[in-house]
Structure formats: C-alpha cells, structure tokens
Amino acid sequence: LAQEGQFRQRSSSCHCVPTSLSMAVRGLKAVALAACALAVAGKVQLRHSSHKAADSSLHVGSFVTPLESKHQLRVCNAFANSAAMDVFRGAESLTAETPMPYKSCRDFDAPLKSGDKLEFRLGDASSGTFSVADLPNNDAVLLLVIHRHDSVSGAVSFESHVFAALESAQVAVIDTYRGKDRAVAKIMDKSALAQKDQKAAPVRSEQLRYDSVVAVNPGEYEVELEGASGKQESRATLVALSHESYVVLRVGVESQSGGSFPSELVVFPNPNPEALHSGAAPRVASAASVLLAAFAALWAC
C-alpha cells in the first residue's frame, strides 16, 4: 500500500488549563504562525560586510549565501505486530541491522528531499510506502507514524506532522488504536501527583485531545490513558524539555483476524529528568535564531 504524503501541521483548538498544573497548553494557531515565520526566515539570504576579507567558503564574486534547513526524521512503529519493522529510503536501509520493534520510535539523520520514498518492511515483505510530496523550508522535526489501517486486514496507514523549531516543548497526540474500546489521554503534573499521598489538594488533570499538538512548560508529567469505565489502562512519564518535540501515541489493535494487542501509551523521546536542570543546549537551532545571530555579527563589523 503506497501513500503519497506531505508532512503537515496538525490542527487543534485552544482550551483552558487548570491553574494547578504547571504547564501552558496552547492551540496550534500560534504554532502554525511561528512555523510560517520560520519558513520566511529560511528563505532570507544574508549580505556580508564588504570591508572584511572574503570567506573562503563563498563563491568568488558572491556576497550572498543561502540558509540551509535542517530536517530530522522521526519514525514511530505503531503497527501492532510481533515482528520488527525495517525502514528503507530507496535501496538504503535506515534501520540497518536493528529493525524497529512495535511501540518503538527512532530519530534518523537522513536528509530527505521531495520525491523520496520511505518503504516499511516486515521481514522480506513490503508493508507500505510513504512518498514524500513536499518538505518545509525551515528547520523542523518530521514525524512519521506507521500503524494499522483497520482491525481486519494487514493494511497500513500513516500519520505525519512537522514540528517547527520553537522554544517551548511540543507534544503531538495521536490515536492509532484500532478496535471498539474508547479511551482518553490525560496529563498531570508529576510533582503534584507525588504530593497526593500527603493529603494535598486533589490532583487535577487536563485531557489531551487526539490529532492535536499542544505546548507544555518544562517539567515532569504523567500521561494516563483512561478507559470508558474510568479505569486506568496505561501510564507513561513525559519529561518536557525546552526546544524538544514529543509524540504521545495510543497504540494497540482489537484484531478480528490474528492476535490482538492491548490499548497502551507510548511517549517519545524519554530524556533523563536530570536534563531539566542541566541547562543543555537545544538539539535543533531555529532558523530565526541563526538569522538574529548573523545580523548581530554584521552589526559588530
């Protein structure tokens, strides 16, 4: 099953957040506006000062150099199966000798271009192909999730999202579960949860709507999957760092042919909580910050 795909921004509506939670949830409208601003910045070309010696990296007679966008590919295997998944870009195996098991995500330093085809294989059999139709003009993390199309067949579907390089931590929430069971994802402050045993005020939580992206303040959170009966089905920790992009997946399948897999949560990436206090530099710098730094350097000339 081949699918022509364009990495896209997911939509979301704004909603209020309990004041007891130390997180700020914003709708995608602000994220989309920032992404547009970065896209414009990615197309700007900088003019270098003429009284300095020419940089050896510039072409002779040229005062202009383009800003190159950095794209990082993040793949999540939500295809419920006991066999691990291999990922190919054309004839090149991105997973090499370490295929991706079910419920795993991985970052690849594999520059993509329009027209590239990402093929997913279980063993020697091709499960599906994602054809890249278009790419953003700014620094971004490109999320691609493969999962079951339905609970009857072995067909696949893809979900994609473009994370723009922003200061706040971003969380994409996606439901890939296939079956009759209904469940909602909720997030709560882990520090407030730890005080619950000390008879503190009741811990309040905020629902994470599927097919949306929210921004959260740096901190440690618990993400919980609550079934229709109110029973907790799964729980995972989210360590939110500035400048980082996260995905919260509901996975599983109530298969009508073959084995079933329970409804569970997957959170990726999973940084060490100590990183909250390390002051580590962001992994991906935004085009806007590079642009400002370049103008500052020119002003100092």
C-alpha positions, 0 to 999 in steps of 0.5 A, a space after each residue: 500500500 503506497 501513500 503519497 504524503 506531505 508532512 503537515 501541521 496538525 490542527 487543534 483548538 485552544 482550551 483552558 488549563 487548570 491553574 494547578 498544573 504547571 504547564 501552558 497548553 496552547 492551540 496550534 494557531 500560534 504554532 502554525 504562525 511561528 512555523 510560517 515565520 520560520 519558513 520566511 526566515 529560511 528563505 532570507 539570504 544574508 549580505 556580508 560586510 564588504 570591508 572584511 576579507 572574503 570567506 573562503 567558503 563563498 563563491 568568488 564574486 558572491 556576497 550572498 549565501 543561502 540558509 540551509 534547513 535542517 530536517 530530522 526524521 522521526 519514525 514511530 512503529 505503531 503497527 501492532 505486530 510481533 515482528 520488527 519493522 525495517 525502514 528503507 529510503 530507496 535501496 538504503 536501509 535506515 534501520 540497518 541491522 536493528 529493525 524497529 520493534 512495535 511501540 518503538 520510535 527512532 530519530 534518523 539523520 537522513 536528509 530527505 528531499 521531495 520525491 523520496 520514498 520511505 518503504 516499511 518492511 516486515 521481514 522480506 515483505 513490503 508493508 507500505 510506502 510513504 512518498 514524500 510530496 513536499 518538505 518545509 523550508 525551515 528547520 523542523 522535526 518530521 514525524 512519521 507514524 506507521 500503524 494499522 489501517 483497520 482491525 481486519 486486514 494487514 493494511 497500513 496507514 500513516 500519520 505525519 506532522 512537522 514540528 517547527 523549531 520553537 522554544 517551548 516543548 511540543 507534544 503531538 497526540 495521536 490515536 492509532 488504536 484500532 478496535 471498539 474500546 474508547 479511551 482518553 489521554 490525560 496529563 498531570 503534573 508529576 510533582 503534584 501527583 507525588 504530593 497526593 499521598 500527603 493529603 494535598 489538594 486533589 490532583 487535577 488533570 487536563 485531557 489531551 485531545 487526539 490529532 492535536 499538538 499542544 505546548 507544555 512548560 518544562 517539567 515532569 508529567 504523567 500521561 494516563 490513558 483512561 478507559 470508558 469505565 474510568 479505569 486506568 489502562 496505561 501510564 507513561 512519564 513525559 519529561 518536557 524539555 525546552 526546544 524538544 518535540 514529543 509524540 504521545 501515541 495510543 497504540 494497540 489493535 482489537 484484531 478480528 483476524 490474528 492476535 490482538 494487542 492491548 490499548 497502551 501509551 507510548 511517549 517519545 523521546 524519554 530524556 533523563 529528568 536530570 536534563 531539566 536542570 542541566 541547562 543543555 543546549 537545544 538539539 535543533 537551532 531555529 532558523 530565526 535564531 541563526 538569522 538574529 545571530 548573523 545580523 548581530 555579527 554584521 552589526 559588530 563589523 
